[in-house]
Amino acid sequence: MMDNLDITLFENDLPSGLDLGDEIAVDSEAMGLNIHNDRLCLVQIANSAGKCFLIKIDSPVKPAPNLTEILRSQKLTKIFHFARFDVALLNKTFAVQVNNIFCTKIASKLARTFSSKHGLKDLCRDLLDVELLKQEQTSDWGADKLTRKQLKYAASDVLYLHQLKAKLLKMLIREDRDKLAYDCFKSLSTISELDILNINPDALFSH
């Protein structure tokens, strides 16, 4: 299946008029995991039909009006895994507030309290019986030309998020925690602002 991925690569922005439906999966790749030091290199988007759109981000960053309009949209659901990092990185890069978020990691932690494993690879294996390959996770995403293996890895990170959302939402509803989950998702924009300012949200609520 991974060899037959429907991947389209764009430079710096999506084209206008792209039909993405009403729900997309979103992920990002950076030079590292520190939003203060590591720049955004790639944004991945997948629609519910399994089409993957990758946007390679140059340095210095160029305006991306079509991408930011999509991220800002209140009508379009954006599914992330560990949205906190991606939302902060996108906010810092493009000064955009990402709206209408569903985070599969938060959903898993609220719904699957029987497990301590909530990584994307764990969820794909446990809920979808899919084994994700992670060899390219720490590769050079800032390279002038990305390899086919990198593109396939990047696409795989968004390919299964729609299915995971559907499974996790059923569990959240069953456990009467869906409203709590959506309240958490709404707080992510505020948490991302704190992360950009290097303020630990936990410290605000401690004694």
C-alpha positions as YAML, in Angstrom:
chain: A
units: angstrom
residues:
- id: 1
  name: MET
  ca: [0.00, 0.00, 0.00]
- id: 2
  name: MET
  ca: [2.80, 2.41, 0.88]
- id: 3
  name: ASP
  ca: [4.26, 2.02, -2.61]
- id: 4
  name: ASN
  ca: [0.99, 3.22, -4.14]
- id: 5
  name: LEU
  ca: [0.62, 6.43, -2.15]
- id: 6
  name: ASP
  ca: [-1.03, 9.32, -3.98]
- id: 7
  name: ILE
  ca: [1.47, 12.10, -3.19]
- id: 8
  name: THR
  ca: [1.74, 15.57, -4.72]
- id: 9
  name: LEU
  ca: [4.59, 17.86, -3.69]
- id: 10
  name: PHE
  ca: [4.26, 21.66, -3.76]
- id: 11
  name: GLU
  ca: [6.72, 24.45, -3.03]
- id: 12
  name: ASN
  ca: [5.90, 26.89, -0.18]
- id: 13
  name: ASP
  ca: [2.10, 26.89, -0.56]
- id: 14
  name: LEU
  ca: [-0.89, 24.93, -1.81]
- id: 15
  name: PRO
  ca: [-2.49, 25.98, -5.10]
- id: 16
  name: SER
  ca: [-5.75, 27.89, -4.85]
- id: 17
  name: GLY
  ca: [-9.03, 26.06, -5.47]
- id: 18
  name: LEU
  ca: [-7.84, 22.69, -4.15]
- id: 19
  name: ASP
  ca: [-10.81, 20.58, -3.02]
- id: 20
  name: LEU
  ca: [-9.89, 19.08, 0.35]
- id: 21
  name: GLY
  ca: [-13.38, 18.20, 1.59]
- id: 22
  name: ASP
  ca: [-14.46, 19.21, 5.08]
- id: 23
  name: GLU
  ca: [-11.86, 17.29, 7.10]
- id: 24
  name: ILE
  ca: [-8.10, 17.00, 6.59]
- id: 25
  name: ALA
  ca: [-5.19, 15.37, 8.39]
- id: 26
  name: VAL
  ca: [-2.20, 17.63, 9.05]
- id: 27
  name: ASP
  ca: [1.38, 17.06, 10.19]
- id: 28
  name: SER
  ca: [4.70, 18.85, 9.91]
- id: 29
  name: GLU
  ca: [8.40, 18.06, 9.75]
- id: 30
  name: ALA
  ca: [11.07, 20.35, 11.16]
- id: 31
  name: MET
  ca: [14.83, 20.34, 11.61]
- id: 32
  name: GLY
  ca: [14.25, 19.18, 15.17]
- id: 33
  name: LEU
  ca: [11.72, 19.24, 18.00]
- id: 34
  name: ASN
  ca: [12.52, 22.65, 19.49]
- id: 35
  name: ILE
  ca: [10.10, 25.26, 18.15]
- id: 36
  name: HIS
  ca: [12.47, 28.06, 19.18]
- id: 37
  name: ASN
  ca: [15.52, 26.76, 17.32]
- id: 38
  name: ASP
  ca: [14.28, 24.36, 14.65]
- id: 39
  name: ARG
  ca: [12.59, 25.65, 11.52]
- id: 40
  name: LEU
  ca: [9.58, 24.22, 9.73]
- id: 41
  name: CYS
  ca: [10.59, 22.26, 6.61]
- id: 42
  name: LEU
  ca: [7.49, 20.42, 5.40]
- id: 43
  name: VAL
  ca: [3.72, 20.45, 5.92]
- id: 44
  name: GLN
  ca: [1.71, 17.33, 5.11]
- id: 45
  name: ILE
  ca: [-2.02, 17.30, 4.40]
- id: 46
  name: ALA
  ca: [-4.24, 14.34, 3.50]
- id: 47
  name: ASN
  ca: [-7.90, 14.34, 2.58]
- id: 48
  name: SER
  ca: [-10.36, 11.60, 3.52]
- id: 49
  name: ALA
  ca: [-9.82, 9.89, 0.14]
- id: 50
  name: GLY
  ca: [-6.15, 9.27, 0.93]
- id: 51
  name: LYS
  ca: [-4.64, 11.92, -1.34]
- id: 52
  name: CYS
  ca: [-1.53, 13.43, 0.26]
- id: 53
  name: PHE
  ca: [-0.38, 16.98, -0.43]
- id: 54
  name: LEU
  ca: [3.10, 17.89, 0.81]
- id: 55
  name: ILE
  ca: [4.30, 21.50, 0.98]
- id: 56
  name: LYS
  ca: [8.06, 22.02, 1.12]
- id: 57
  name: ILE
  ca: [8.86, 25.19, 3.07]
- id: 58
  name: ASP
  ca: [11.91, 27.21, 2.02]
- id: 59
  name: SER
  ca: [14.19, 29.22, 4.28]
- id: 60
  name: PRO
  ca: [13.63, 32.13, 4.58]
- id: 61
  name: VAL
  ca: [9.90, 31.46, 4.77]
- id: 62
  name: LYS
  ca: [7.69, 32.81, 2.01]
- id: 63
  name: PRO
  ca: [4.02, 33.78, 2.49]
- id: 64
  name: ALA
  ca: [1.59, 30.87, 2.17]
- id: 65
  name: PRO
  ca: [-1.86, 32.49, 1.91]
- id: 66
  name: ASN
  ca: [-3.70, 29.37, 0.72]
- id: 67
  name: LEU
  ca: [-2.24, 27.14, 3.41]
- id: 68
  name: THR
  ca: [-2.86, 29.66, 6.19]
- id: 69
  name: GLU
  ca: [-6.44, 30.21, 5.06]
- id: 70
  name: ILE
  ca: [-7.06, 26.47, 5.37]
- id: 71
  name: LEU
  ca: [-5.43, 26.29, 8.80]
- id: 72
  name: ARG
  ca: [-7.44, 29.30, 10.01]
- id: 73
  name: SER
  ca: [-10.76, 28.03, 8.67]
- id: 74
  name: GLN
  ca: [-13.47, 27.33, 11.24]
- id: 75
  name: LYS
  ca: [-15.36, 25.13, 8.75]
- id: 76
  name: LEU
  ca: [-12.57, 22.66, 8.02]
- id: 77
  name: THR
  ca: [-11.59, 20.12, 10.69]
- id: 78
  name: LYS
  ca: [-7.84, 19.62, 11.09]
- id: 79
  name: ILE
  ca: [-6.77, 16.24, 12.51]
- id: 80
  name: PHE
  ca: [-3.31, 16.14, 14.10]
- id: 81
  name: HIS
  ca: [-1.35, 13.69, 16.20]
- id: 82
  name: PHE
  ca: [0.28, 15.61, 19.07]
- id: 83
  name: ALA
  ca: [-1.20, 18.86, 17.77]
- id: 84
  name: ARG
  ca: [0.58, 20.92, 20.42]
- id: 85
  name: PHE
  ca: [3.90, 20.84, 18.56]
- id: 86
  name: ASP
  ca: [2.52, 21.33, 15.05]
- id: 87
  name: VAL
  ca: [0.12, 24.12, 16.04]
- id: 88
  name: ALA
  ca: [2.88, 26.05, 17.81]
- id: 89
  name: LEU
  ca: [5.32, 25.56, 14.92]
- id: 90
  name: LEU
  ca: [2.77, 26.67, 12.33]
- id: 91
  name: ASN
  ca: [1.79, 29.65, 14.46]
- id: 92
  name: LYS
  ca: [5.41, 30.69, 14.94]
- id: 93
  name: THR
  ca: [6.22, 30.25, 11.23]
- id: 94
  name: PHE
  ca: [3.17, 31.85, 9.63]
- id: 95
  name: ALA
  ca: [1.59, 33.83, 12.50]
- id: 96
  name: VAL
  ca: [-1.58, 31.81, 12.03]
- id: 97
  name: GLN
  ca: [-4.00, 30.53, 14.65]
- id: 98
  name: VAL
  ca: [-5.04, 27.01, 13.72]
- id: 99
  name: ASN
  ca: [-8.75, 26.46, 14.33]
- id: 100
  name: ASN
  ca: [-11.10, 23.47, 14.56]
- id: 101
  name: ILE
  ca: [-8.55, 20.92, 15.80]
- id: 102
  name: PHE
  ca: [-8.87, 17.23, 16.60]
- id: 103
  name: CYS
  ca: [-5.78, 15.71, 18.27]
- id: 104
  name: THR
  ca: [-5.55, 11.92, 18.20]
- id: 105
  name: LYS
  ca: [-2.96, 11.88, 21.00]
- id: 106
  name: ILE
  ca: [-5.18, 13.79, 23.42]
- id: 107
  name: ALA
  ca: [-8.14, 11.68, 22.33]
- id: 108
  name: SER
  ca: [-6.19, 8.48, 22.99]
- id: 109
  name: LYS
  ca: [-5.07, 9.63, 26.43]
- id: 110
  name: LEU
  ca: [-8.66, 10.42, 27.40]
- id: 111
  name: ALA
  ca: [-10.26, 7.35, 25.83]
- id: 112
  name: ARG
  ca: [-7.58, 4.67, 26.24]
- id: 113
  name: THR
  ca: [-6.71, 5.07, 29.93]
- id: 114
  name: PHE
  ca: [-5.93, 1.34, 30.04]
- id: 115
  name: SER
  ca: [-2.77, 2.00, 27.97]
- id: 116
  name: SER
  ca: [0.38, 4.04, 28.49]
- id: 117
  name: LYS
  ca: [1.21, 3.97, 24.76]
- id: 118
  name: HIS
  ca: [-0.30, 6.82, 22.76]
- id: 119
  name: GLY
  ca: [2.24, 7.38, 19.98]
- id: 120
  name: LEU
  ca: [1.10, 7.38, 16.36]
- id: 121
  name: LYS
  ca: [2.84, 4.07, 15.70]
- id: 122
  name: ASP
  ca: [1.14, 2.54, 18.76]
- id: 123
  name: LEU
  ca: [-2.31, 3.77, 17.72]
- id: 124
  name: CYS
  ca: [-1.93, 2.54, 14.14]
- id: 125
  name: ARG
  ca: [-0.87, -0.87, 15.38]
- id: 126
  name: ASP
  ca: [-3.47, -1.19, 18.16]
- id: 127
  name: LEU
  ca: [-6.51, 0.33, 16.42]
- id: 128
  name: LEU
  ca: [-5.86, -0.26, 12.71]
- id: 129
  name: ASP
  ca: [-3.48, -3.26, 12.67]
- id: 130
  name: VAL
  ca: [-1.03, -1.16, 10.63]
- id: 131
  name: GLU
  ca: [2.74, -1.09, 11.23]
- id: 132
  name: LEU
  ca: [4.25, 2.32, 10.54]
- id: 133
  name: LEU
  ca: [7.91, 2.53, 9.57]
- id: 134
  name: LYS
  ca: [9.84, 5.29, 11.33]
- id: 135
  name: GLN
  ca: [13.31, 5.08, 9.77]
- id: 136
  name: GLU
  ca: [13.12, 8.54, 8.17]
- id: 137
  name: GLN
  ca: [11.87, 10.33, 11.30]
- id: 138
  name: THR
  ca: [15.24, 11.90, 12.10]
- id: 139
  name: SER
  ca: [16.44, 12.53, 8.54]
- id: 140
  name: ASP
  ca: [17.41, 15.94, 7.10]
- id: 141
  name: TRP
  ca: [14.08, 17.58, 6.29]
- id: 142
  name: GLY
  ca: [15.82, 20.80, 5.27]
- id: 143
  name: ALA
  ca: [17.58, 19.18, 2.30]
- id: 144
  name: ASP
  ca: [17.19, 20.87, -1.09]
- id: 145
  name: LYS
  ca: [15.62, 17.72, -2.53]
- id: 146
  name: LEU
  ca: [13.69, 15.22, -0.42]
- id: 147
  name: THR
  ca: [14.05, 11.53, -1.18]
- id: 148
  name: ARG
  ca: [11.18, 9.23, -2.13]
- id: 149
  name: LYS
  ca: [11.59, 7.49, 1.23]
- id: 150
  name: GLN
  ca: [11.20, 10.81, 3.04]
- id: 151
  name: LEU
  ca: [8.09, 11.69, 1.06]
- id: 152
  name: LYS
  ca: [6.53, 8.29, 1.78]
- id: 153
  name: TYR
  ca: [7.34, 8.60, 5.48]
- id: 154
  name: ALA
  ca: [5.87, 12.11, 5.63]
- id: 155
  name: ALA
  ca: [2.71, 10.99, 3.84]
- id: 156
  name: SER
  ca: [2.29, 7.97, 6.14]
- id: 157
  name: ASP
  ca: [2.09, 10.30, 9.15]
- id: 158
  name: VAL
  ca: [-1.20, 11.76, 7.86]
- id: 159
  name: LEU
  ca: [-2.59, 8.84, 5.88]
- id: 160
  name: TYR
  ca: [-4.24, 7.08, 8.84]
- id: 161
  name: LEU
  ca: [-5.39, 10.02, 10.97]
- id: 162
  name: HIS
  ca: [-8.94, 10.05, 9.59]
- id: 163
  name: GLN
  ca: [-9.40, 6.40, 10.55]
- id: 164
  name: LEU
  ca: [-7.86, 6.95, 13.97]
- id: 165
  name: LYS
  ca: [-10.14, 9.91, 14.62]
- id: 166
  name: ALA
  ca: [-13.23, 7.84, 13.79]
- id: 167
  name: LYS
  ca: [-12.17, 5.01, 16.12]
- id: 168
  name: LEU
  ca: [-11.15, 7.29, 18.98]
- id: 169
  name: LEU
  ca: [-14.25, 9.46, 18.73]
- id: 170
  name: LYS
  ca: [-16.44, 6.38, 19.15]
- id: 171
  name: MET
  ca: [-14.48, 5.49, 22.29]
- id: 172
  name: LEU
  ca: [-14.71, 9.04, 23.64]
- id: 173
  name: ILE
  ca: [-18.48, 9.07, 23.14]
- id: 174
  name: ARG
  ca: [-18.79, 5.65, 24.74]
- id: 175
  name: GLU
  ca: [-16.85, 6.85, 27.80]
- id: 176
  name: ASP
  ca: [-18.73, 10.18, 27.88]
- id: 177
  name: ARG
  ca: [-15.51, 12.15, 27.38]
- id: 178
  name: ASP
  ca: [-16.08, 13.63, 23.92]
- id: 179
  name: LYS
  ca: [-17.04, 17.10, 25.21]
- id: 180
  name: LEU
  ca: [-14.00, 17.10, 27.49]
- id: 181
  name: ALA
  ca: [-11.80, 16.16, 24.52]
- id: 182
  name: TYR
  ca: [-13.14, 18.99, 22.37]
- id: 183
  name: ASP
  ca: [-12.62, 21.46, 25.21]
- id: 184
  name: CYS
  ca: [-8.99, 20.31, 25.35]
- id: 185
  name: PHE
  ca: [-8.64, 20.74, 21.59]
- id: 186
  name: LYS
  ca: [-9.91, 24.32, 21.84]
- id: 187
  name: SER
  ca: [-7.23, 25.11, 24.43]
- id: 188
  name: LEU
  ca: [-4.39, 24.12, 22.08]
- id: 189
  name: SER
  ca: [-4.19, 27.55, 20.43]
- id: 190
  name: THR
  ca: [-3.64, 29.15, 23.84]
- id: 191
  name: ILE
  ca: [-1.13, 26.49, 24.86]
- id: 192
  name: SER
  ca: [0.77, 27.04, 21.59]
- id: 193
  name: GLU
  ca: [1.03, 30.76, 22.36]
- id: 194
  name: LEU
  ca: [2.52, 29.89, 25.75]
- id: 195
  name: ASP
  ca: [4.95, 27.46, 24.13]
- id: 196
  name: ILE
  ca: [6.11, 30.16, 21.70]
- id: 197
  name: LEU
  ca: [6.72, 32.48, 24.67]
- id: 198
  name: ASN
  ca: [8.57, 29.62, 26.39]
- id: 199
  name: ILE
  ca: [6.11, 29.65, 29.30]
- id: 200
  name: ASN
  ca: [5.36, 26.23, 30.77]
- id: 201
  name: PRO
  ca: [1.55, 25.89, 30.98]
- id: 202
  name: ASP
  ca: [1.91, 23.48, 33.91]
- id: 203
  name: ALA
  ca: [3.64, 26.20, 35.94]
- id: 204
  name: LEU
  ca: [0.60, 28.49, 35.61]
- id: 205
  name: PHE
  ca: [-1.62, 26.00, 37.42]
- id: 206
  name: SER
  ca: [0.80, 24.80, 40.09]
- id: 207
  name: HIS
  ca: [0.88, 26.24, 43.61]
...
